[in-house]
């Protein structure tokens, strides 16, 4: 059985409201084991014999739609993928404050032309690295909350669905999903 992490976009942070108890119940109801949520923002760690991340994401999206009446994008990463993300942050050695480091998880690999064209809005000091389906973000002068280089901005510029987590959450989820 593999360990997986489902990341719901926009849940309980200005978007759809989903109780974590309901989310655990829905994911367990799909036949997955050892279902745990992390924080209140739509992070679910679980075990499953299903080996197709897209099928897992579609199943969770459908269950949320059917049972809660909400349309919520779900991105799924394996425990191994999340461990690689947690171990591959190019900014981790430059920053002691984990609130200034984030990872935007992308539903698909963006077009190369979109990645090449991606720039930080004028006047902002943000470093970013796009690696496959992740964007590592570093906000050395302050927090993500004051920036225009946000999840919505990334989605618009890259043309893909994204959901962003802070570095503390990424590390905690990677630890919980470790094989």
CORHU-V887726 format. One record per backbone hydrogen bond with DSSP energy under -0.5 kcal/mol. NH is the residue of the N-H (numbers start at 1). CO is the residue of the C=O. Records with the same first field share a line. If there is no record, write none. Layout:
BEGIN
NH->CO + CO
END
This chain:
BEGIN
2->48
4->46
5->77
6->44
7->75
8->6 + 42
9->73
11->8
12->10 + 16
18->16
23->19
24->20
25->21
26->22
27->23
28->24
29->25
30->26 + 27
31->28
32->27
33->47
36->45
38->43
41->38
44->6
45->36
46->4
47->33
48->2
53->51
56->52
57->53
58->54
59->55
60->56
61->57
62->58
63->59
64->60
65->61
66->62
67->63
68->64
69->64 + 65
70->64
72->70
75->7
77->5
79->3
82->78
83->79
84->80
85->81
86->82
87->83
88->84 + 85
90->88
92->89
94->91
95->91 + 92
98->96
100->97
101->98
102->137
103->165
104->135
105->103 + 163
106->133
107->161
110->132
111->158
115->111
116->112
117->113
118->114 + 115
124->121
126->124
127->138
129->136
131->129 + 134
134->131
135->104
136->129
137->102
138->127
139->100
140->138
141->125
142->139
144->99
146->143
147->144
150->148
154->150
155->151
156->152
157->153
158->154
159->155
160->155
163->105
165->103
167->98 + 101
170->166
171->167
172->168
173->169
174->170
175->171
176->172
177->173
178->175
END
